[in-house]
Amino acid sequence: MPSSERANLPRWNGHQRGFFEIWFLVVLDPGGDRAWWLRYTLFTPAPGSGGEPRATMWAAAFDCASKDRPAVALKAIHPATAFTALPSGGVRIADSELTPGHCHGQVASGGHAIAWDLRFQGGSSGPVRREPRGTALLPLPTHVTHVHDDVTFEGTVTVDGERIDVKGAPGLQKHLWGHRRLEELTWLYCPRFREDEAARLEIMAVRAKRKRGHPQLSPIYLRTRDAEHTFHELPHVLLSSVTSPASGELTFRAASATVAMEGRAWCDPRTLVGYAYRDPTGWDVLVAQSDVARCEVQLFSRPHPFAAWRPTRKLTSTVGALEFHGPEPMPGVRYIPWDGTALEAEEAPGDSEDEPALGTG
């Protein structure tokens, strides 16, 4: 079995309580105006926290050129028995599947519907690492495997009856699992830059708990046609910083001995959608996301560590995904509640009659 297929194998043994597992894909239209996010999940509450195990399909469609429908976000809640680990190395939830090189499914709620049938290929031959070396060996509450990086998607996505042909769309697929959610996380992914076809950027700033003494770790990965920069490795990751100065905006800095970068990413606030992610013990982290983000990066260099920095290149991108995870809601963002299936302002009365009533699992 190829290493990418092994990396996607479920970690849930069918019995663990207080456990979650996620397979998600980001599909970005090369023009930058549209994007799609697809998420296959399994959740079991911790003993004593209430609720039942569940399997959930999530989907979001972004269109920053649309005045009436800049973002649609939905989910479908199923009992955990709807989850199946497939012999091919993939997973199925109800009638939605993720298999090697292919995903299909559908979600409908609140008067909206998203369906997809996509194939993906190319990119890395196996999982890639975007965090400091050795991180995967630590007893962390959440683990992540970057299974498919820099792949290209082809196929169709249908949003509210509009069929969209997806061609040459860059993206990725990740697999996460664990027993406790991170309380704070920010993520940026940009696989296309105008000035450099080889450039790729991924940033993840995480804080396990929002308490004094819990530092933020900010691995930043940047590849250009000239080099693969190691801002995500020790000791350089200790010099990286990621901040959010305003709603839907991100600024970042990183440096090694002779190369440095600083940049900014942002999105149209209308394209932000939100979700409540449940920790197995019962508390929620609120996620605001836009997969039609913009980004600017300025690079600097110097001949040796005692010389002054000089600007060398500027990179700009209109193809990117941006996420903000935290305990408080972001102003102006509508969220799908944990037991909801559509954005709060769009949930239709009685819309979830066909969905199983699972309480607060």
C-alpha positions in Angstrom: 0.0 0.0 0.0 1.5 3.4 -0.9 2.5 5.6 2.0 -0.2 8.2 1.2 -2.9 5.5 1.5 -1.4 4.2 4.8 -1.4 7.8 6.1 -5.2 8.0 5.4 -6.1 4.8 7.3 -8.5 5.4 10.2 -7.0 5.6 13.7 -10.3 4.9 15.3 -10.5 1.3 16.4 -14.3 1.3 16.7 -14.3 1.6 20.5 -12.4 4.7 21.6 -14.4 7.3 23.5 -13.3 10.9 23.6 -11.9 10.8 20.1 -12.2 12.7 16.8 -10.9 12.0 13.3 -11.0 14.2 10.3 -10.2 13.9 6.6 -10.5 17.2 4.7 -9.7 18.5 1.2 -9.2 22.1 0.0 -9.9 22.7 -3.7 -8.9 26.1 -5.1 -9.9 27.4 -8.5 -6.8 28.6 -10.3 -8.5 31.9 -11.1 -8.9 32.7 -7.4 -12.6 33.6 -7.4 -13.9 30.2 -6.3 -13.0 27.4 -3.9 -14.4 24.4 -2.2 -13.8 22.7 1.2 -14.9 19.2 2.0 -14.6 17.4 5.3 -15.3 13.8 6.4 -15.4 13.5 10.2 -15.9 11.0 13.0 -16.6 12.0 16.6 -17.1 10.1 19.9 -17.7 12.1 23.1 -15.7 11.5 26.2 -17.5 9.5 29.0 -19.8 11.7 31.0 -19.9 14.5 28.5 -23.3 13.5 27.0 -24.4 12.8 23.4 -23.8 9.9 21.0 -21.0 9.2 18.5 -21.6 10.7 15.1 -20.2 10.8 11.6 -20.5 14.1 9.8 -20.1 15.4 6.3 -19.2 19.1 6.0 -19.0 21.2 2.8 -18.4 24.8 1.9 -18.4 26.6 -1.5 -16.8 30.1 -1.9 -17.4 32.5 -4.7 -16.0 36.0 -4.1 -17.4 37.2 -7.5 -21.0 36.5 -6.4 -23.0 39.2 -4.7 -25.8 36.9 -3.6 -23.9 33.8 -2.7 -20.3 34.6 -1.7 -20.2 31.5 0.6 -22.4 28.5 1.3 -21.6 26.2 4.2 -23.5 23.0 5.2 -23.2 19.8 7.1 -25.0 16.5 7.4 -25.1 14.6 10.8 -25.2 10.8 10.7 -24.9 8.2 13.4 -21.4 6.7 13.8 -22.7 3.5 12.1 -22.8 5.4 8.8 -18.9 5.5 8.9 -17.1 2.7 7.0 -13.4 2.1 6.6 -13.0 0.9 3.0 -10.6 -1.9 1.9 -9.1 0.5 -0.7 -7.8 2.7 2.2 -10.5 5.2 1.9 -13.5 6.1 4.1 -17.3 6.3 3.5 -19.9 8.3 5.4 -23.4 7.5 4.2 -23.2 8.0 0.5 -20.1 10.2 0.5 -16.6 8.7 -0.1 -13.0 9.6 0.0 -10.8 7.0 -1.8 -7.3 7.2 -3.2 -7.3 9.9 -5.8 -11.1 10.4 -5.8 -13.8 11.9 -3.6 -17.5 12.3 -4.1 -20.5 13.2 -1.9 -23.3 15.6 -1.2 -24.8 17.7 1.6 -28.1 19.6 1.6 -29.7 21.8 4.3 -31.3 25.2 4.8 -32.4 25.4 1.2 -28.8 24.9 -0.1 -27.1 21.9 -1.5 -23.5 21.1 -2.5 -22.4 17.9 -4.4 -19.0 17.0 -5.7 -17.3 14.4 -7.8 -13.6 15.1 -8.0 -10.4 13.3 -8.9 -7.0 14.4 -7.8 -3.4 13.5 -8.8 0.1 14.8 -8.9 2.0 16.4 -6.1 4.1 14.6 -3.6 4.4 10.8 -3.7 3.6 10.5 0.0 2.9 12.6 3.1 4.9 15.8 3.6 6.0 17.6 6.8 5.2 21.2 7.5 6.1 21.2 11.2 9.4 20.9 13.2 11.2 17.6 12.8 10.2 15.1 15.5 6.8 16.7 16.3 4.9 13.6 15.2 6.7 11.6 17.9 5.4 13.8 20.7 2.3 12.8 22.8 0.2 15.6 21.4 -3.5 16.0 21.9 -4.0 16.4 18.1 -2.1 14.7 15.3 -2.0 15.8 11.6 -0.7 14.1 8.5 -0.3 16.2 5.4 -1.3 13.3 3.1 -1.6 14.8 -0.4 0.2 18.1 -1.1 0.2 20.2 -4.2 -2.3 18.0 -6.1 -4.5 19.0 -9.0 -8.3 18.4 -9.0 -10.5 17.7 -11.9 -14.3 17.0 -12.0 -17.4 18.8 -11.0 -19.0 20.6 -8.1 -22.7 21.5 -8.0 -23.8 24.3 -5.8 -27.6 25.0 -5.5 -28.1 23.4 -8.9 -25.3 25.2 -10.7 -22.8 22.7 -12.1 -19.2 23.9 -12.1 -16.5 22.2 -14.1 -13.3 22.0 -12.0 -10.1 22.0 -14.1 -6.5 22.2 -12.9 -7.5 23.3 -9.4 -4.6 23.2 -6.9 -5.2 21.9 -3.4 -4.4 19.4 -0.7 -5.8 16.7 1.6 -5.0 16.2 5.3 -5.9 13.7 8.0 -6.2 14.6 11.6 -7.1 12.7 14.8 -6.9 13.2 18.5 -8.5 13.3 21.9 -8.4 17.1 22.5 -8.9 20.1 20.3 -6.4 22.9 20.1 -7.9 26.1 21.7 -6.3 28.5 19.2 -5.1 27.9 15.6 -4.5 30.0 12.5 -3.9 28.5 9.1 -2.9 29.9 5.7 -2.3 27.9 2.5 -1.3 29.5 -0.8 -0.3 27.1 -3.6 -0.1 29.7 -6.4 1.9 33.0 -6.8 1.9 35.3 -9.9 5.6 35.9 -9.9 6.8 32.3 -9.3 5.0 29.2 -10.5 7.0 27.1 -8.1 6.2 29.1 -5.0 4.1 27.5 -2.2 3.3 28.9 1.3 1.8 27.2 4.3 1.5 28.8 7.8 0.1 27.3 11.0 0.1 29.1 14.3 -1.1 27.0 17.2 -1.6 27.4 20.9 -2.8 24.2 22.7 -4.4 26.2 25.6 -5.2 29.9 26.0 -3.4 30.1 29.4 -0.4 32.0 30.6 2.7 29.9 29.9 1.3 28.2 26.8 3.4 29.7 23.9 2.3 30.0 20.4 4.2 27.8 17.9 4.2 29.2 14.3 5.8 26.9 11.7 6.0 28.7 8.3 6.9 26.7 5.2 7.9 28.6 2.0 9.2 27.1 -1.2 10.3 29.2 -4.2 11.9 28.3 -7.5 15.3 29.0 -5.9 15.0 27.2 -2.5 12.9 25.4 0.1 13.1 27.6 3.2 13.3 26.0 6.6 11.3 28.5 8.7 9.2 25.6 10.0 12.3 23.9 11.5 14.1 24.5 14.8 15.6 26.9 15.6 14.1 29.2 13.0 10.5 28.4 14.0 11.3 30.1 17.4 11.8 33.4 15.5 8.5 33.2 13.5 5.5 35.3 14.4 1.9 35.2 13.3 -0.8 37.8 14.3 -4.3 38.7 13.4 -4.6 42.5 13.5 -8.1 42.6 12.2 -11.0 40.3 11.5 -10.2 38.1 8.4 -6.6 39.4 8.3 -3.2 37.7 9.1 0.3 39.1 9.3 3.5 37.0 9.6 7.2 37.1 9.8 10.0 34.5 9.7 13.8 34.5 9.4 16.8 32.3 9.1 20.4 33.4 9.2 20.5 34.9 5.7 16.8 34.9 4.5 13.8 36.6 6.0 10.2 37.2 5.0 7.2 39.2 6.1 3.7 39.2 4.6 0.0 39.7 5.0 -3.1 37.6 4.0 -6.7 38.7 4.0 -10.1 37.9 2.6 -13.4 39.7 1.8 -15.4 39.4 5.1 -18.5 38.4 3.2 -16.7 35.1 2.2 -16.1 34.1 5.9 -18.2 31.2 7.2 -18.1 29.7 10.6 -18.4 26.3 12.4 -18.5 25.1 15.9 -16.1 22.2 16.4 -16.8 20.2 19.6 -14.1 18.9 21.9 -14.8 15.4 23.1 -15.2 16.7 26.7 -18.0 19.1 25.6 -16.6 22.6 24.9 -16.5 24.2 21.5 -13.9 26.0 19.4 -15.2 28.4 16.8 -13.7 28.3 13.3 -14.0 31.1 10.8 -12.8 30.2 7.3 -12.5 31.7 3.8 -10.9 29.7 0.9 -10.7 32.7 -1.4 -8.0 34.7 0.4 -5.3 37.0 -0.9 -1.7 37.1 0.1 1.5 39.3 -0.3 5.0 38.2 0.7 8.2 40.3 0.8 11.5 38.4 0.9 14.8 39.7 2.2 18.3 38.5 2.2 21.8 39.3 3.5 25.2 37.8 2.8 25.9 36.9 6.5 24.2 37.2 9.9 25.8 40.6 10.7 24.8 42.4 7.5 21.7 44.5 7.0 18.6 43.0 5.4 17.9 43.9 1.7 14.5 43.4 0.0 14.9 40.8 -2.8 11.5 39.7 -4.2 7.8 40.2 -3.7 5.2 37.5 -4.2 1.5 38.0 -4.6 -1.3 35.5 -4.7 -5.1 35.5 -5.2 -5.4 31.7 -4.6 -5.4 30.8 -0.9 -7.3 29.4 2.1 -7.4 31.2 5.5 -8.7 29.9 8.8 -9.0 31.2 12.4 -9.8 28.9 15.3 -10.6 30.3 18.8 -12.9 30.2 21.7 -14.8 33.4 20.8 -16.8 34.1 17.6 -15.3 36.5 15.1 -17.4 39.6 14.7 -19.8 39.6 11.7 -19.3 35.8 11.0 -22.2 33.4 10.9 -21.6 30.0 12.4 -23.1 26.5 12.0 -23.8 25.4 15.6 -22.5 22.0 16.6 -26.0 20.5 16.3 -27.0 22.6 13.3 -26.7 21.8 9.7 -26.6 25.3 8.1 -25.4 28.8 8.9 -27.5 30.2 11.8 -29.2 32.9 9.8 -30.1 30.5 7.0 -31.4 27.4 9.0 -34.9 26.8 7.7 -37.6 25.7 10.2 -38.0 22.0 10.2 -35.1 21.6 7.7 -33.4 18.9 9.7 -36.4 16.6 10.1 -34.6 13.9 8.1 -31.4 14.2 10.2 -31.0 12.0 13.2 -31.4 13.7 16.6 -28.1 13.1 18.3 -28.1 15.6 21.1 -24.8 17.2 21.9 -22.2 14.5 21.0 
